[in-house]
Amino acid sequence: MARIVVGAAVVRDGRVLAARRTRPAAAAGRWELPGGAVEPGEDEAAALARELREELDLDVVVGDRVGPEVALPGERVLRIRACRTGGEPTALEHDALRWVAPEELEGLDWLDADRAVLPDLGDLLRQPGPSSTPS
Ligand SMILES: Nc1nc2c([nH]c(=O)n2[C@H]2C[C@H](O)[C@@H](COP(=O)(O)OP(=O)(O)OP(=O)(O)O)O2)c(=O)[nH]1
């Protein structure tokens, strides 16, 4: 069975958090949705929350899937989940972080697999969020 890699679409004020990789060499300098591999016996949402604490010192609430499941090399698949946070991320394993607006998505140098979710990510960012709900 394919190993699952989970990535977070952390959304705030209509932007999504992108993180720039430092390793391996082929991926260094390219952007991803932060996350990592689900460990055996671990729940996907729990894995994602754990990875974001480890990589970004960030507590998130994990929500619904975004976009298609994408095949990765080495019998792995990438699944993206929408996340919310009240905190500020710190780059502990990446060399840059950026809040990306929908119109900037296409122009970023994403890892190849992540390109497949950009249309759905754009739709998600354009939806009115909690912060823009009239009170
Ligand atoms: N986290 C993350 N990984 C991605 C994305 N797109 C993509 O192709 N990948 C690939 C890159 C890596 O080969 C793999 C995740 O590895 P990782 O280094 O981020 O996470 P990890 O610590 O759990 O990995 P590992 O030590 O078990 O190899 O998935 C993405 O958007 N986010």
The ligand as an SDF file (V2000), in Angstrom:
LIG
                    3D

 32 34  0  0  0  0  0  0  0  0999 V2000
    5.5290   17.9330    3.2610 N   0  0  0  0  0  0  0  0  0  0  0  0
    5.3240   17.9140    1.9510 C   0  0  0  0  0  0  0  0  0  0  0  0
    5.9810   17.0020    1.2200 N   0  0  0  0  0  0  0  0  0  0  0  0
    5.7640   17.0200   -0.0890 C   0  0  0  0  0  0  0  0  0  0  0  0
    4.8940   17.9480   -0.7090 C   0  0  0  0  0  0  0  0  0  0  0  0
    4.8990   17.7090   -2.0480 N   0  0  0  0  0  0  0  0  0  0  0  0
    5.7380   16.6810   -2.2590 C   0  0  0  0  0  0  0  0  0  0  0  0
    6.0130   16.1920   -3.3290 O   0  0  0  0  0  0  0  0  0  0  0  0
    6.2780   16.2550   -1.0640 N   0  0  0  0  0  0  0  0  0  0  0  0
    7.2360   15.1610   -0.8830 C   0  0  0  0  0  0  0  0  0  0  0  0
    8.5840   15.6670   -0.4830 C   0  0  0  0  0  0  0  0  0  0  0  0
    9.1210   14.5570    0.3760 C   0  0  0  0  0  0  0  0  0  0  0  0
    9.6960   13.5810   -0.4760 O   0  0  0  0  0  0  0  0  0  0  0  0
    7.8970   13.9610    1.0270 C   0  0  0  0  0  0  0  0  0  0  0  0
    7.6710   14.4710    2.4570 C   0  0  0  0  0  0  0  0  0  0  0  0
    8.8450   14.3990    3.1630 O   0  0  0  0  0  0  0  0  0  0  0  0
    9.2310   15.4250    4.3290 P   0  0  0  0  0  0  0  0  0  0  0  0
   10.6940   15.4000    4.4670 O   0  0  0  0  0  0  0  0  0  0  0  0
    8.5510   16.7300    4.1400 O   0  0  0  0  0  0  0  0  0  0  0  0
    8.4830   14.7510    5.5680 O   0  0  0  0  0  0  0  0  0  0  0  0
    9.0050   13.6300    6.5630 P   0  0  0  0  0  0  0  0  0  0  0  0
    9.9590   14.2800    7.5110 O   0  0  0  0  0  0  0  0  0  0  0  0
    7.8290   12.9580    7.1490 O   0  0  0  0  0  0  0  0  0  0  0  0
    9.7230   12.6510    5.5540 O   0  0  0  0  0  0  0  0  0  0  0  0
   10.6430   11.4090    5.8680 P   0  0  0  0  0  0  0  0  0  0  0  0
   11.6400   11.8810    6.8920 O   0  0  0  0  0  0  0  0  0  0  0  0
    9.7180   10.3120    6.3560 O   0  0  0  0  0  0  0  0  0  0  0  0
   11.2430   11.1160    4.5210 O   0  0  0  0  0  0  0  0  0  0  0  0
    6.8020   14.2940    0.1640 O   0  0  0  0  0  0  0  0  0  0  0  0
    4.2390   18.8890    0.0870 C   0  0  0  0  0  0  0  0  0  0  0  0
    3.4670   19.7440   -0.3620 O   0  0  0  0  0  0  0  0  0  0  0  0
    4.4820   18.8390    1.4140 N   0  0  0  0  0  0  0  0  0  0  0  0
  1  2  1  0
  2  3  2  0
  2 32  1  0
  3  4  1  0
  4  5  2  0
  4  9  1  0
  5  6  1  0
  5 30  1  0
  6  7  1  0
  7  8  2  0
  7  9  1  0
  9 10  1  0
 10 11  1  0
 10 29  1  0
 11 12  1  0
 12 13  1  0
 12 14  1  0
 14 15  1  0
 14 29  1  0
 15 16  1  0
 16 17  1  0
 17 18  2  0
 17 19  1  0
 17 20  1  0
 20 21  1  0
 21 22  2  0
 21 23  1  0
 21 24  1  0
 24 25  1  0
 25 26  2  0
 25 27  1  0
 25 28  1  0
 30 31  2  0
 30 32  1  0
M  END
$$$$
